Amino acid sequence: MHETAILFLEFGAVLLGLGVLGALALRVGISPIPLYLIAGLAFGTGGVLPLATSEEFISVGAELGVVLLLLTLGLEYNADELVTSLTGNARAGLVDLVLNAAPGAICALLLGWGPVAAVAMAGVTYATSSGITAKVLSDLGWIGNRETPTVLSLLVFEDLTMAIYLPVLTTMLAGLSLLSGAVAVGIALVTVSVVLVVALRFGRFIEAFVSSPNSEVLLLKVVGLALLVAGLAQQLQVSAAVGAFLVGIALSGELAEDAQALLAPLRDLFAAVFFVFFGLQTDPAKILPVAGLAALLALASMVTKLLTGAYAARRAGIGKAGQARAGIALIPRGEFNIVIAGLAVGAGAHPDLGALAAAYVLILAAFGPLAAKLVQPFITAIAKRA
């Protein structure tokens, strides 16, 4: 059979299968991310039906998925909000960083994986899934609650931390010398700072250039600018994902809302492809040996996120029920954690890191929303009693 025909057949079957899994996730009321990862495991090396031709094509789609995920995440905030979050919630943000990066880093060091894998695992356990958390807040009617701004401010702080963390991680993964690494990180930090200053002072000029009354033209300009900056960021030893995130931050207001609406279907398509590709890179046979460790790591992360949410909400003068809701909303892990693990696996940080991260995300992406639904009645009872 012709190679192009095989590519279409394989890729078409993957997308159709993802559509079926997404519909199943909607019916059950969970995030589709765990099911997409399982699909990748099924089609990858050691899976039930390994792909023969389309894996390279899917890898390009996965890179696009990361860029679009981070671009749309950046569109949710503007530079003013990031600066306000950094200054107003710095203490809670630092508590979040220390409490939730520690389990991953300690786990990697105890396993003897070395400092680079420890930094990667710290990122895997640190970041909350903004997408899943936003869905939990919406589905359970928590959007208007007093604790929700606190939760969102922590997510913003995490995103800003990631803008600094990702260049540091990619530098370490590249195995650069101390001097070269310091230069690369310095360039990354300067790049992030310049983009934030440009977004704050000259954002209106960027928006004037990108803006268009025609949705097709707007989509082409936004995606083209994001890919261009992502490519430049990659050349400067800054993650392409960070470049796309900063483009999103530079756009705000009605333009950002219009861009989000146009990008949503495209983002969801390529994000699903990204999760599948991560699964393709992970041998299912390696997951079972680390399943127990992943469960323990997930349990530790649940506790640390509950403590983080309670601390941040208490500082904001919110009651016990709101503190519990804030902690539960921060539990899910998903897209960012897999992005970090994908970078580490691609650079060969440790052969078991991908399997552990996949199992860890599978547990928390599925259990996070489920836990929120299960404890909702108890939280309501606490609120009434208070």
N, C-alpha and C positions, 0 to 999 in steps of 0.2 A: 504494500500500500504506500502511496505517496506520503512523504514526510509531513507536508503541510496538512494533508487530510488527517493524519494521526494527531497532529498538534490541535487541530480544531475539535476532533472527537474527544481527546483527553481533557482539554481546557473547558469545552462545553459541558462535559460530564461533571467536572469539578464544580463549575458554577451552578449547574442545575442541582447538584447534591447539596451545595451550600444553601441554596434557596429553600430546599425541603427542610434542612436542619434549622434554618432561621425561622421558618413557619412553626416548627415543632417547639423551638425555644419560646416563641411568642405565646403559644398555647399553654405551655407549662408555667410561663411567667418567670423565666430566668434569662440571664444574658446569653447570647448565642456564642460568645467567645470560647467557652469550653468545648462546645460541639465543633466549632471550626478547627480547634487544635486537634481534636480527636480525628477529624477528617484528614488533616495533614499527616497524622501518625499512620492512618490506614493506607494513604497513598505513597508514603515515603519508603526509604530503605528499611527492610524488615517488616513492612506492613502487609496487609492483606492483598493489595493490588498496586504494586509500585508503578509509578509513571515512567514511561520509556523515553518520551520526547519533550514534553512540555515543561519540565522542571526549570530550565533556563529562562523560558518565557515568563513563567510564574515568578521567578526571582526578580525580574525587572518590574513586574506588577507589584511585588512586595515592597520594593524601594519606593515606588510611587505612593503606595499605601501609607508608608511612614511619613512621607512629606505632606500628604494631604491631611493625615491625622493631626500632625503638629500645626499645620497651617490653620485648620479650623479651630483648634484649641486656642491659638493665638488670637483669632478673630473674636473670641468670647471676651477678651479683655483689651484694655488700651493701656498706654504707657503710664497715664496718671494713676490708674487703678493698681498697677504693679508697684509703682513707687509708694503709694499710700499703704498698700498691703505690707510692703517691706518694712516701712517705718512704724506702722501701727500695730502689726502683729508679729514683730520680730521675735519676741520672747516665746510665744506659743509655737511659732514656726521652728525655732531652734530646738525646743523640746520635742517636737514632731520628728525633726531630723535625727536627733541623738537616739531617742527611744526606738525608732523604727528602722534606722540603718544598722543599728547594733546587732540585731539577731542574725541578719545575713552575713555581716562581716565576721562575727564570732564563729558562726557555723563553718564558713570557708576556712578560717584559720585553724579551727579545731580539727578539720578534716585534712589539714596539711596542703591545701590547694595553693597557698602563696598569697602575697599581698595584692597582686593584680586581680585575681579571682575574688578576693575579699572585697575590694572596692566595687567590683561588678555586682556581687551578691548584696552588698549594702544598698545599692540602687534598686535591685529587684525587690527587696523587702520594704524599702522606704516609701515609694510613690503609690498613692491611692489612684485608682482608675477614675478619672474625671467623668468619663462617659457613663460608666455603670452607676457611679454615685449620683450623677444628675438624674438618671432614670429612676433610681430608688426614691429620691426626693420627690420627683414628679408623681410616680405611681402611688406612693403612700400619702400624698397630700401634705408633705412636709415643707413645700416650697415657701409658704408664708409664715413658717414658724420662726420664733426669735433666734433659735440657734443656727438657722440656715446661713445667714451672712458670715457667721464664724466659720462654718464648714467651708464655705466658698473662699473665704480669705486664706484658709490653710491650703486649699487646692492651688490658689494663685501663688502662694509662697513656695509650694512644691514645684510649680512650673518654672518659677524664676530660679530656684535652686538648680533645677535640671539644666537650665540654660548655661550654668557655670559648671555643673557636674559632668555633662556629656563631653565637653572638650577635654576635661581632665582625664576622663575614662579613656577616650579614644587615643589620647597621647600615651597613656600607660600601655594600652593594648598594642600600640604600634612599636613598643619597645625602644622608644627614643632615649637617648642619654639624658642625664639630669639637666644639662645646659639646654639641649635641644627641646626637652620636654617643658622646661620653664619658659623658653621663648614661645613655644607653641601655645601654652596656656595663657601667656601674656597677650599674644595676638588674639586669642579667643576672647579674653576678658575685655580687651580694647574694642574688639568688634561688637560685642554685646553692648558695651557702654555707648559706643558711637551710634548704634542703631536706636537705642533708647532715647538718646539726646535728639537725634533726627526726628524720631516719632513724636517727641514732646514739642519740639520747636517748629518742625517743618512738615508735620503730619498732613496738614491741609493741602500742601503742594503735591504730596504723594497721592492723596485721595483725589485731587483734581485731575491728575494724570490717569489714574486707573478708572475713575468714574465714567460710566456710560449709561444712557437710557436703554440701550439694547442689551438684553441679557446674554446673548451670544458673545458680544464684544467684551462685556464685563468678565465673563468666565474665562475667556482667552487671556485677557490682560492679567487677571489675578493669578491664574495657574502658571502662566508664562513667567511672571515676576517671581513667584515662589520658587519655581524650578531654577531660574537664573541665579537667584540669591543662594539657593541651596547648593548649587554647583560651585559658586564662588566660595561659600563657607567651607565646603569640603576641601577645596584647594588651599585654604588658609588654615587647615588642620582643625577647623571647627566642624562639628557634626552638621550634615546636610539638614537633619531634622531641626536643629537649633536655628539654622538659617530660615527655614520655612516658618517656624514659630515666631521669629522676630518680624517677618513680613506681616503675619497676622496681627501682631501687636501694633504695627505702624498704621493699620487701617482701623477705623472706628466708626461709630454712629450708624446711620442708615445704610451707608455703603457696606459696612461689615455685615449687617443683617442680611442685605441682599446677596452678598457673596456667600454667606453661610447657607442660605436657602438653595442657591445654585450648586454649591459644592457638595451638599449632603449626600445625594445619591452616588456621585462619583467617589466620594470619600468612603462610603460604606462598602462599595464594590471592591475597591482596591485594599481597604483595610481587611476585609474578609480574606482576600488573596494573601495578604501579609501573614495573617494568623495560620493559614494553611501552609504557607512556605516555611514558617517556623516549625510546624509539626513535621514537615517533610525532612527537615534537618535532624530530627530527633528519632533515634531508634527506639521503638516501643519496648523492646526487650530490656532497655536500660532504665525504664521508668519504674518497673516493679521493685527492683532492689533499693531504690531511693524513696519509695512511696511512704514508708514509715517516717523517714527523716523529714520529708515534705510535710507530712501531717503535723509533726511536732513543731516545725518552723511556722506553719500556718497558725497553729494554736498560739504560739508565742506572739506572732504578729497581730492576732486578734486582740490579745490582752494589751499590747502596747498601743494599738490604735484606740481602744476603748479608753485607756488612760489619757492619751493625747486629747481626744474629744472632750472628755470630762474636764481636763485642766483648762483647755481653751474656753469652753463654755462657762465654766465657773468664773474665770477672769472677766467674762463679759456680763456677769451677774445673772446667769440663767440657772433655773432650778434643776433638780435631780433628773426629772424626766427628760428635759432638754439636753442635759449632759449625756444621758444614755443614748438619746437619738443621734447626737453629734458623733459619738464614738462609733456607733453601729454604721452610720453613713460613710465613715472613713475606711471600713474594713475591706471593701472589694479591691482586688488587683486585676489588671488587665493589660491594656495596650502598651503603656509606657514600660511596664515591667518586662514584657516580651521584647520590646524594642531594645532595651538594655541587654537582656540575655542574648538576643540575636547578634548584637555587636560583639559580645564576649565570645560566643560560640564561633562566629565567623573569623575571629582573630586567634582562635585556638587557646583560649584562656585555660580551660580544663575540659576534658572529654565528658565528664558527668554533670557539668554545670547546666547544660541545656535541658537534660532530663529532669534535674531537680527543679529548675525554674518552671518547666512546663507543668510538672505535677503540682507545684506550689500554686501557680496561677489557676490551674484547673479547679483546685479546692476552693480558693478564695473568690474566684469569679462566679462560681456557682453558689457557694455557701453564703457569701456576703448579702446578696439580695434576699435569699431565702431566710436568713437569720433576722433581717429587718422585718419581714412579714410575720415571722413566728413570734417575735417579742413585742410586736405592736400592741396587742391587748394588754400585756403586763405594763408597758410604759404608760398606756392610757390610764390604767388603774392607779399607778403611782402618781400621775398628774392629778387625778381626781382626789386622791387622799391628801395630796399636798394643798 
